Amino acid sequence: MTENTLTHRIRVDAPPAQVYTLIADVGRWPLLLTPTVHAEQLHRHDDEELIQLWATANGGLTTWQSRRVLTPQTHTIEFAQVKFTAPVASMRGRWDITAAGPHASQVTLHHTFSAVDDDPAAVALIGAAVNHNSTQELARIKQAAEHAGTGLAVSFDDSVEFTGSLERAYEFIHRSDAWPDRLPHVGDVDLTEYGPDLQTMTMTTIAADGSEHRTTSGRVCRPAARIFYKQYELPPVMLAHTGRWIFEQIDPATVKVTSHHDVIVDMTVARSIYGVGLSDADAARMVRDTLGGNSRITLSATRDWAANRKGTSAVPNLTVTEDDLKTCLQQAVGGDDDIDIDTADLDTDLVELGIDSLAKIDALGRLERQFGFRFPEGSADVIDTIRNFLTVANEQLAGQS
């Protein structure tokens, strides 16, 4: 078989050791390198490791295993695929990071590959994927190394526990093409599958104000255990967004489903939009509210679906619970320890609890984002107790579901 060679380079205004550290840690690749959806270190011994990568290639998703030899002394990393997907017949290469000045580096990425049966069309296809992915990877390494202080890492979990079927819970999340009939905030889903358990999902999400947002994600599915995903199309304030759904059998009757998010926020862009006074904590809270709200809706629907063994194609009857509301109110007052909402009586006046009009408006917005409905105009003026708050919220939820 004929071997083909491609080389890509970029200058990075950061020292070689810093750049090498970014590339050496394969666990960071889904957040660092644009094409990588998921990465795992399967085995490590001294400076050699076996890794598996799932990444985009020519508009689809593919996976392979590679052995890597890491040499931190010379800032080089050699790699060779040991399991690959046709039409690739072989693939190996090397990362070289060399000094290009007192505080700069040149990063060179070499690839040598062959195609099954030396098919010219396959050679062209592989070459196009290598060119595209290498260019994107080098650009992101440059950005990450040169602007290390501008990215804010935000990670958080939401979970539900219930009596039901683990397999049905997994099926609910896995078959996202059924979400338009099952989730109130999903308009449509276009699901494409590439072999066993590799998916690309394009979804239209409907916000509480009626606006629509379209996102595309790559997904790596592990039946009844994990679904890893990476969002491709990002709002300007995000540099990267990955996540995973985790399915656990807690005991013979109890299932736990967790939604985990990892986000890198571009604080320079965020402050240009929301003001230079935006703190890291405020930015993290905004991400938490926006992404976590839809995740909690999906978790609630998953619980309802998995607990109903007969199944249903109808949108589940979501309910704003006392705990849901108290959590939103506590968040609206910034977690003030002097305001004890958890033990408050349902009929206690909100003003007596320390909930002013601004906090009520904040809580209204949080519930709208979490449950995908809209409060009537002027609701903050008429809601005066927790009980009244719950009544209005659930009336609106029932009317708009």
Residue, then its C-alpha position, 0 to 999 in steps of 0.5 A: m500500500t502506498e503511504n501518503t504524508l501530510t504536515h501542518r504547522i502553526r506558531v503559538d505565542a506560548p512556551p513549548a512546555q505549556v503547549y506540550t501539556l495541552i496536547a499530552d492530556v487526551g482527557r482534555w481533548p473534547l473541550l480543547l480540540t474541535p473535532t474530538v467528541h470523546a476521548e478515553q485513556l484505555h491503558r498507560h505504562d510509563d510514557e506509553e498509552l493506548i487511547q480511543l478517540w471519537a471524532t468528526a470526519n468529513g461530516g460524520l462520526t468515526t472512532w479509532q484506537s491509537r498507541r502514543v509515546l510521550t516524550p516530555q523532554t523533547h516535547t514530542i508525541e508519536f502516535a499510531q492507530v491500532k484499530f481504525t475504520a475503513p477506508v483507513a488502512s494505516m495511520r501514524g504521525r507525530w506532534d513536534i513542539t519546538a521553541a520559536g523564540p523566548h516565549a513562543s513555539q512552533v507546533t508541527l503535526h505530521h500524518t502518514f496514512s494509507a487507504v484500503d486497496d490504495d483507492p484514489a477516492a479513499v485517499a482523497l477522502i482521508g486527506a481531506a479529513v486530515n487537512h480539515n481536522s489538523t487545521q482546526e486542532l492547531a487553531r484551537i491549541k493556539q487559542a487555548a495556549e495564548h488565551a489561557g486566562t480568558g476561559l472560565a471552566v464551569s461544570f455541574d450535575d443534575s440528577v433524579e432517582f426513581t423506581g423504574s427501568l434503567e433500560r427505559a431511562y436509557e432508551f428515552i435519552h438515546r432515542s432523541d428523535a422521539w423528543p418532539d413528542r415527549l419534551p415540551h421545549v423541543g421543536d424537532v430533532d434530526l438524528t443520524e446514526y453512524g454504525p453502532d452507537l454513534q449519532t449526530m443530533t440536530m435539535t431545535t429548542i424552543a425557549a420560554d419566550g417562543s424563540e427557537h435555537r438550533t444546535t448540533s451535537g455528536r453523541v457516543c452511546r454506551p447502552a444502559a450506561r453512558i451517553f457522551y456528547k459534544q455540542y458543535e454549534l456554540p453561542p459566542v460566549m462559549l468556547a466549548h460544551t461537552g456533557r454526558w448522561i449517566f445511568e445507574q442502578i442504585d439498588p434492585a428497584t432504584v434508578k439514578v440518571t445524571s446530566h453532567h455539563d462541562v463548559i468553557v466560557d469565553m469571559t472576554v466575549a461574555r463581558s463585552i456582551y453583559g458588561v465589564g463588571l460580570s464576575d466569574a460567579d455570575a457567568a457560571r450562574m448564567v450557564r448553570d441556569t440556561l443549560g441546567g433548566n432544559s436538562r432538568i426538564t429532560l430528567s423529569a420526563t425521563r423519570d416519568w417515562a421509565a417509571n411507566r412500563k406501558g410507555t406513552s408517546a405523550v408529553p409528560n405532565l410536568t409539575v412545579t413542586e414545592d422543592d422546585l420553587k424553593t430552590c429557585l427562590q433560594q437561588a434568586v436571593g443568592g443563597d443568602d443563609d439568613i433567608d430560610i426558605d426550605t422550612a418556610d410555611l406555604d402561606t407565609d408572605l414572601v416579603e416576610l421571608g426576605i423575597d422582594s419584587l426583584a427576587k420574585i422576578d428572578a425566580l419567575g425567570r428561573l421557573e420559565r427556563q426550567f419548565g418551558f412555559r411563560f408566566p402572565e404579564g404582571s405575575a410578580d405583582v399578584i404572587d404573595t405566598i409560596r402557595n400562590f406562586l405554586t398555583v399560578a406556576n402549575e396553572q400556566l404549565a398545565g395550560q401550555s403543555 
